[in-house]
Structure formats: C-alpha cells, structure tokens
Amino acid sequence: MSKGERLVPEPQKQPRKQIAATSQMKKLMASHFLEIDEAQRTGRKKVAWCTSVGPAELLHAMGFLVYFPENHGALLGATRMATDLIPLANAVGYSPDICSYLTADVGAYLRGVTPLTKAYGIQKVPKADVLVYNTNQCRDVQDWFSFYAREWNVPIVGIHTHRNIQEVNDYHITDLVAQIKGMIPTLELVSGTKFDIDKLREVVDLSLQCTSLWKQVLQCGAAIPAPLTFFDATIHMGPAVVLRGKPEAVDYYKTLLAELNDRIEKKEGAVPLERHRLYWDGMPVWGKLRELSDQFYGMQTNVVASTYCNSWIFDAFDPTHPLESMARAYTELFIVRDESYKEWYMDQWIKTFGIDGVIFHDAKTCPNNSNNRYSMPQRMAVRLGLPTLVIHGDLNDLRCYSEEQTRTNIEAFVEQLDQKPA
Ligand code: SF4
C-alpha cells in the first residue's frame, strides 16, 4: 500500500445489535411524562420544574412531580423541531447566541407545540407550580425559568453555585447548604408538605444507587470491544436525568448493566471489529445522533466515553448527610470546575478507556460545555500524544452545523488514526 493511500476499510454492513433494555426504558420514560401530564391536568400533585443536575432530590422528598425542561430541549433537538422554533424566541428578544435549549423550548411554548404530542399524546408541557434552578451549569437556566415565572406568575427559587473552581472547599458547601435550606419555606408553601429530613435521606439513597449504577454502565465502555457507544449512552441516560431518586431508575440500570456485562463476557462490541476508540467532549448534536453514529459505525470506530454522559455521576451523595452531600455532588461536577481539574479528569478516563483520539464539539450556543475554547485540545495533544479534532456545531441549532464539513473532518481524523503506528 503506497503512502497516503486510504486505509479506511469499506463501511461495514452488519445490522446493529440493539440493546434489549431499550423497550423497558421507553416504557419508563412514557410513564414519567404521562404521570406528570395527568397530575398537572387534574391537580392531583404539584409539579416542580428542575434543572437537570439538581436539586431534584429535595423536590421528590417534598412530594413534587419533577419535570426537566433540558430533557424537553434535547427532545426538540432530537426530533429536529428546534431549528424552526428558535427564531420565535429570537423574535421576542432571546439572542440566537444563547442556549438553544432555552430558545427552542421558549419557541415551542410560543407556537404551542411539543414533541411529547407525537411521542405520548401529550398536548402541552406541564405548567409548573414552582420553578427551581441551579446555576452550577450556566446562567441561562435562571433566565430560561424566569421566562416561565413571568408567563405563569409562579414562584421561582434557585441556588447560585460557585463556578470555575479547582478544589471544592468547605465554604462552598456551607454556602450551598444555606441556599438549599433557604428554598425550603417556599417549597413547603407550594407543596403543602413539611420538609422531612428522613424522606430526603431515602431519596438521596435512591439517587446514590441510580448514579452508581449509571457510572458502572458507562465504565462498561472500557471493555474491548466496548458493548455500548456514546450515542447509546445519550439515549440510555434518560432515567438518570429524569427519574433519579425513584426506585424504577435503580431497577432499570440493574437490567441494562446485566445486559452490557453479558455482552462484555461474549466479547460482543457495539461496533463489530472495533478498530479505534474515541472520547467525545461537549454536547451531543441532538439532531444528528443517527448520522454521526452511523458514520463511526461504518468506520469501525467507537466513541466509547464522553464528558457529557458522565455529568450524571454524583459520587458524593450520602444519605447520612443528605443536604451536605447534595451540595457537594452538585459542586464537584466537571462543568463547575476550572481547566486544570477538567484536564486531570479527562486524562483519567482517556487512559482507563484506551482512547486513541479525542473529539471536541464546540457548540455555538453552549460555551459552558465547549471545552476547546482555551487551548485544551492543543495542550492535551502535547501532554497525552493523542490526536484531537474540534468540530463546530450546536446541540440544537442545526444552522450552526455543516454536515458535509463535519463528515469530511471526521473521516480525515479516522484516517489519521489509521496511519498512526500501533
Ligand atoms: S449548560 Fe449549555 S446546554 Fe445546558 S442549559 Fe446551560 S447553556 Fe444550555
């Protein structure tokens, strides 16, 4: 074979082996949405909107049904409704440069549509009785929830987490615990339920079990060949996001983990004849999951680990110290930390998972989850001797994404891996 000749084999044609637990997950997600819809229409239970990384445990413990608008934002992206809806939010003053979960969700509300209708027959998103945010991920969530607080004239409360921190110190935790406690009177008023620390312990314990199992699911990706892909994980993380703190999420991840361990034992890779193993940093491109997954599959390349799916690993939960451990779990997160911590964290996963190359997704409307912007890929390439690739796109706004260019760049990246000496 001459130098520079294309080394990528013919795209593989084998049909994919589906993850059998998927049907159980779909049922779980359906009952989650249908329960909230019913409760909201009948007034049977109060509904709290919550940001994806908390403080859901407190809300469950106080008897709320918990709805996660970021999950709705991802559904708008995955169903490709988002790009057409974003301009409606732009028209009322929300910039095209801010979070496209926010703009897609507000756009959907203004037009009176939701992907929940086609999926579950639900006519509209549940109206919140209270809106609860945590700025540990970004400020956009506060502005997003504030839109609905004005729209519906309902209470909004939140936690302002320290950001860009290297070490988590005691004063961070003390401050956050005080902030969490500060929300309780409003939540008691809305729910009509008195705060009970023992109930919170039970929920934190369930969240701990859920998140521990989710971590084990993701760690299955370290097996060679890996039994799941990043694209599978973006789907199967649904229960860890919306059902954390409930027993059904624990049961689900036990089932999924057993299936993945069985695949590992039988050496069944999610990508047959796996040749390369990649790490994905940044948000998924929700509207292009299938295309990207197919491209990697065709090149016998598996994206086996990611920062994004790890965002629902909360090692610190501890039912003996529920409030303090919630504060710690939600502050220890990758997105809250500075560049030095982030690099250390990624290095561990990259080494453990036998990664050959790293893809950074620079999502136009989410600087918070785009870690390429301060030279991290270049430093990583030098430090670990690994090829890195930055792709430009967005989580939801497909006007920021060039399919052609991304496809070509990924193809060239994998060819570069092919030519690397073993
Ligand atoms: S972290 Fe990014 S995607 Fe998530 S809500 Fe904030 S801006 Fe949007």
Residues whose N, C-alpha, C, O or C-beta is under 5 A from the ligand:
A	BS01	SF4	C99 Y101 Q137 C138 D140 T365 C366 N368
